[in-house]
Amino acid sequence: MTKKSTKTIVAGKKSLASPRSTPEPERKSDETHFPIVAIGASAGGLEALTLFLEHVPQNSGVAFVVIQHLDPDHIALLPELLQRVTTMKVTAVKDRSHVKPDSVYVIPPNRDMSILHGVLHLFEASEPRGQRLPIDHFFRSLAEDSKERSIGVILSGMGSDGTLGLRAIKEKGGLTLVQNPDSAKFSGMPNSAISYGLADIVARAEEMPGKIMDFLQHTPTHSLQKTKLEDRELSALDKIVILLRSETGNDFSLYKKSTLYRRIERRMGIHQIDSIAGYVRYIQANHQELELLFKEFLIGVTSFFRDPAAWESLKNEVIPELLTSHPEGGVLRAWSAGCSTGEEAYSLAIIFKEVLEQIKPKAHFSLQVFATDLDRDAIDKARQGLFLPNIASDVSAERLNRYFVKDEDGYRIKKEIREMVTFATQNVITDPPFTKLDILICRNLLIYLDVEMQKKLLPLFHYVLNPGGVLFLGSAETLGASAELFTAVSAKLRLFRRDNGVSRTNLVSFPSTFPLATHPHKELSPVKPEINVQALADQILLQKHSPPAVLVNEEGDIVYISARIGRYLEPPVGKANINVFAMAREGLRPELLAAFHKAMRQNAPVTTRNIRIGTNGRTQTIDLIVQKMEEPELQGMAMIIFKDLETCQESAVKKRGVKSSDAVSARIGELELELQQTQEKLRITLEELQTTREEMQTSQEELKASNEELQSINEELQSTNEELTTSKEEMQSMNEELQTVNSEQQAKVDELSHLNDDMRNFLNSTEVATIFLDGKLNIRRFANASSKLFKLIPSDVGRPLTDIVNDLSYPELTDDAEAVLRTLVYSEKQVTTNDGRWFSVRIMPYRTVSDVIDGVVITMTDITPFKKLEEELRDEIKRLLRDRKEA
């Protein structure tokens, strides 16, 4: 079972609250009983956000908080754009805003945001542009504040912001959703979350609201506080544990039932299953769900230097005391139980390295960290030592530069730290523990185990620690009934030292992993091999009739011996050494060295005859044969054959009956000849050595110069790489921000296009001749009805009005327009046309949204029918007056 929780650290950031503002009473965490959905998006996120909010049902009872990478120098239009697609109220967050259901809150530019008891708090962004991780920052804060009611959503975007935040939400029992990468404009953020196995649901943006509502409807809120399970629930839970044990081989029966039930109930909500009995049937039919549930139980959440105060105490007090207690130096052994992806194991190695650099002990010390976890996938990731760029929020810039290497995928731990940690898959409950430990880190693992299991593990931890060894627990863990086994270094920081005066070895329960003891089986009788006559004959010939020989590698280390070779080779005194040159007897080493090097340079065998070597106070003569191996399986090796000559010569002398004096004389001649040969060989060897030495000196000087040049080039390349990396991060951040700005501007362009179409249709539908002129009385726009009076075509836009022929009997039109521009007093006159029509011509100032005069608007309304009616009325009045006079 893995562990780890992640706490949001906001120390050192300046709050934006006004110092004179009256603090509002903080609400208790249990008052925020409604779910809060945090939505993280970056490049291409506006389209996904729009689709998401369009499909949120009315009166959902859920609050939505939008965190998007925004350009700090650009006025954000996101709240205004989102308001058009939802009936919920969309507001830009202000410091100390209370979150309410059925509302949408948008983070402002250049700010980090946290939540405490349902209240949003803004902080000035402390990280430089390109390194800001506002999504992770808020997701972590939400996980701590809302626990099971927190819901995290990752939409389109580049990079990996949000991955660590989803991990924190998942650990607290919240729901995590990720946009399907195929439907996202930029799949970087969705792919990052999916690759770490943090997505409960992967779906298109428009499908997510419905899935969230379904999850909430099938997740009863009362179960979140349930501590005692009913009999039927316990029975179903036991069945699930049995199925998991059969499928994975891991027994979860000793884990807290309430914790397991909450995890199961979360999976039930995702699959919209109302009863645990129904879920049992579901996992029986779906083995993949069993694997997902197994991962759910592991809760693999961790971070570097979690709870910084505890790590500082470990660095400044605990490790220096351990070093002081071992003045002779040596290896400190540590065990990180439930290490997940290895952050805490690497944190310990980094702390140890910093302590050595700080105190500079006289003795030599090293650290061996054993990091284990039940999750094989987590161990595989830990072995890679590659972490997301988001760890910059947990690891200082100094440590990142000192102990990590930046590459395209994130930060990779350096070799000097990686070599200090050994990772392995292990179940701390059933597998044997590591012993003789100086430090044992077991953080946030015990809280998932029942009391009886804790009573077994803590005495075991006491047993495996050396006297004075330190136990490092999680912030929510205590020693319980095993408190007398340890003394507190700092109870608040959960650092405890093994109490040497207490011994409970007889009460320690050691894990057993011997399946053969519980499953005995009948021992199989060995099968008698078939006799191979040819193999036996070859073996006898090799052992009794072939000369002794050894097979060595290119360094001279013996890999095979064909027969007894004690007459030629002898193990040296001191540390065991199987090198043939070190084992060569007196008189053999120079000849052997020369023949070996010559044979390795050529393909033909090298034979050196009549070599006199000393053996236990006697001398013997041998021929030495060295041959380089050409077989592919033996590439780079050589066979050294020792052929004894003395025995053959003595036999021949006895057979011929040669007198001893003649033999002595002959022997003296042989020795003189051998001496001459040896002197000649030595002369040649010395000449070769002198030539080789001169060549080596020349090569050494050239290599030294090349090395200096390469070091200089490497430093330049490293500096250039750092600059390019920084520029890349800044460019990526700016690109994401520009994508967001571009999306907002595109939305504005679409809106203006719609408004332009509306205005054109409005002007054309009124049948009122309208002409817009700029400050120089040039035509800016005109309605179609204007073409009945002015000879206007679309290409006339931009031309002076005086250049256009018109049918109006209104020569002072231009003068009146200039007067309106000058006095800002509108003008209205009734004029006729050449064909007898009447128009009411009104000239008014053209005012912009900023109340700036930027031209005039001329409207010409056809009043010919009214004029005709007026003329008719006048004629009628005259007729009536005339009739009246006549009467």
C-alpha positions, 0 to 999 in steps of 0.5 A, a space after each residue: 500500500 502506498 501513501 502520501 498526501 500533499 499540502 499546499 504551501 503558500 508561505 512567503 506569498 503576499 496576500 492581496 487583501 487590503 490591510 484596512 479591510 474589516 475581516 469577514 468571519 471565516 466559515 467552517 469547512 463543514 458549511 461548504 456542503 456542496 461540491 466544488 468543481 475546479 476546471 484547469 485549462 490553458 491553450 485552446 481552453 476557451 472552446 472547451 470551457 464554453 462546451 463544458 458550461 453550455 451543458 451544465 444543467 440549471 440549479 445543479 447545486 455545484 460551484 465552478 472555479 476556472 483556473 486558466 493560464 492568462 496573459 498578465 499584461 492583457 485585460 481578461 475577457 474570459 468572464 464576459 465571454 463565458 457569461 454568454 454561454 451559461 445562465 449561472 453568474 460568472 465573476 472574476 475572483 476578488 480576494 476573500 470571495 465566498 464560493 456559492 453554488 450555481 456560480 462560476 468564478 474565474 481567476 484573474 491574470 497574474 495571480 495564484 489562488 487558494 481556498 480555505 473554508 469555502 473562501 477564495 484567497 488571491 496571492 501575487 504570483 511569485 514564480 517567473 513567467 513560464 514557471 507558474 503553475 496556478 492549476 496545481 496550486 489551486 487543486 492542492 488547496 481544494 483537495 485539503 479544503 473540500 476533501 471528498 467533495 472536491 472535483 478536478 477537471 483538466 481541459 486543453 492545454 500544453 505542459 503538465 500543470 494540473 497533474 500533481 493537483 489531480 493526484 492530491 484530489 484523488 488521494 482525498 477521495 475526490 473525482 478527477 476528469 480529463 478531456 479526451 486528448 483527441 477532442 482537445 486542441 492541445 493534448 499536453 495537459 490531458 496526456 500528462 494526467 492520463 499517463 500518471 493514471 490519475 483520470 477517473 473519467 476521460 471524456 469530451 468537454 461537453 460530456 463531462 457535466 452530465 458525468 459529474 451529475 451522475 456521479 453526485 447522484 450515485 454518491 450519498 453524502 452521508 457515507 462520507 462520514 460513515 465510520 461503522 458499516 452494516 453487516 451486509 456491507 461488511 459481507 460484500 466488502 469481504 467478498 471484494 477483498 477475497 476477489 482482490 486477493 485472488 486476482 492480485 495476490 495482495 490481502 487488504 483484510 488488515 486495512 481499515 474497513 471504512 477507508 476501503 469502503 469509501 474508495 469502493 463507494 467512489 468507484 460505485 459512483 463513477 459506474 453509477 452503481 447504487 449498492 455494494 452488492 451490485 458492485 461485487 457482481 460488476 467486478 466479478 464480470 469485469 477484471 479490469 475494474 479489479 485492477 483499477 480498484 487495486 490501484 485505488 486502494 494503493 493511494 500513490 500520492 507523494 511529493 518532495 520534502 513534504 512537511 518542510 519543517 520535519 525535513 529541516 529537523 532531519 537535516 539539522 539534528 537527526 542525521 548529524 547526530 547519527 554521523 557523530 555516533 559513528 566517528 569511524 565512518 561507514 554506511 548508514 542504512 535507511 528504508 523508505 516503506 511505501 515509497 510510491 514514486 520515490 520522492 521521499 527516498 530521493 529527498 532523504 538522499 539529497 538531505 544526506 548529501 547536504 549534511 555531508 557538505 555542511 559538516 564535512 566529517 573526517 571519516 568517510 560516510 555513505 548512505 544506502 536507501 532501500 525504497 519499497 512499495 506494493 505498486 509495481 508501476 510506481 516503483 518503475 517510475 521511481 527507478 526512472 528518476 524522472 519527474 514533472 516540471 511541477 516539482 519546482 513548487 516543492 523543490 527550491 531552485 538551488 536544489 533543482 540546479 544542484 541535484 536534477 538535470 532539466 530535459 524536455 520531459 521535466 527534471 531527472 535526478 542526477 546519478 550521484 543521488 540515484 545511486 544511493 537508492 535501491 528500489 524494490 516491490 515489497 508488501 510491508 505486511 507480508 514480506 521480510 523487512 530490511 534490518 540494521 537500519 539507521 533511518 526508517 521512513 514510513 509516512 501516511 501508511 499506518 493510517 490506512 491499517 487497522 489498530 491490530 496491524 499497527 500493533 504488529 508493525 511498530 514493534 517490527 520497526 523497533 526491532 529492525 532499527 539499530 540502537 539510536 535509529 530514527 523512525 519518521 512517521 506521517 503528520 497524521 500518525 501516532 505510535 499508539 500502544 507502542 509508544 514505550 518502544 520509542 522516545 520522541 525527537 520531535 512529537 510534533 514533527 513525528 520524529 522518534 528514536 528507538 528506545 534502547 532500554 526496551 526489548 520486545 523481541 519476543 513480541 515481534 511478529 515477523 512476516 512470512 513469505 514461504 508458500 511452499 511451507 503451506 503448500 507441500 508437494 511430493 519431491 520429484 525424483 531426478 531423471 537419470 541422464 542418458 550416457 554419451 560415450 563421445 562426451 565421456 571420451 572427449 572429457 578423458 582425453 582433455 583431462 589426461 592427455 592434453 596440455 594444461 590451458 587457461 582461457 582469459 579475457 582481454 584483461 588477463 582474468 581467468 574464466 576457465 581452467 582445463 586441468 591442474 595448473 599449479 606448476 605454472 600459476 600460483 595464487 598471490 598472497 593477500 586479496 584474492 586475484 584470478 589475474 593470470 599475470 599476477 598468478 604467474 610463477 617466477 620466470 614466466 611473467 615477462 614471457 607471458 606478458 610479451 606473448 599475450 600482447 603480441 597474440 592479441 595484436 595478431 590472429 596467428 598463435 604466438 609460441 615461446 619456447 624453452 622458458 625456465 620457471 621456478 616451481 617449489 625450489 625446482 626449475 622446469 622448462 616449458 613451451 608457452 602458446 598464446 592464441 587469440 580466440 576468433 569464435 563469436 562467443 569467445 570474442 576478446 578472449 585468449 587461450 594460454 597453453 602450457 607445454 611441459 618439456 623437462 619430463 620428455 628430455 629426462 626420459 630421453 637422456 635415461 634411454 640413451 644412457 648419456 653420462 651425467 657430465 655430458 648432460 651437464 655440459 649440454 645443459 650449460 650450452 642450453 642455458 647460455 643459448 637461452 640467456 642470449 635469447 632472453 637478452 635479445 628479447 629484453 632489448 627488443 622489449 625495452 625498445 618497444 616499451 620506450 616507443 610505446 611510452 613516447 607515443 603514450 606521452 604524446 597521446 596524453 598531451 593531445 588528449 589533455 588539450 582535447 579534454 580542456 577544449 571539450 570542457 570549455 565547449 561543454 560549459 558553453 553548451 551548458 550555459 546555452 542550454 540553460 538559456 534556451 531552456 529558460 527561453 523555451 519555457 517563457 515562449 511556451 508560456 507566452 504561446 499559451 497566453 497568446 492562444 487564450 488571448 487569440 481565442 478571446 479576440 476571435 470571440 470578439 471578432 465573431 461578435 462584431 461580425 454579428 453586430 455588423 450584420 445586424 446593423 446592415 440589415 437594420 439600416 436596409 430594412 428601414 428604407 431610410 437613406 443614411 450616409 456616414 461621413 468621417 471628420 473630413 466628410 469622406 464616405 465611411 458607410 452608407 445604406 442601400 436606400 442612399 443609392 436612390 439619391 446619390 450615385 453610390 457604389 461600394 467602391 465609393 467608400 473613402 471618397 469625399 461626398 462632394 465627388 458624388 453626384 446626387 439628385 437633391 436640390 441642396 447645394 449647401 449640403 457640404 456647408 451644413 455638414 461642416 457647420 454641424 461638425 463645428 458647432 455640434 448642433 444638428 441641422 434639419 431641412 426639407 429639400 426637393 429633388 430634380 424629379 419633384 420628390 421631397 426629403 427631410 435631410 437631417 445632419 447629426 454629429 457621429 459620436 463614438 462609444 467614448 463620446 468623441 465626435 468623429 464625423 456626421 450622419 446624414 439621414 434622408 427621409 422621403 416625405 413626398 406623400 406628406 408634401 402631397 397631402 399637405 398640398 391637397 389640404 391647402 387646396 381643400 382649405 382654399 376651396 372651403 374658404 371660397 365656398 364660405 365666402 360665396 355662401 
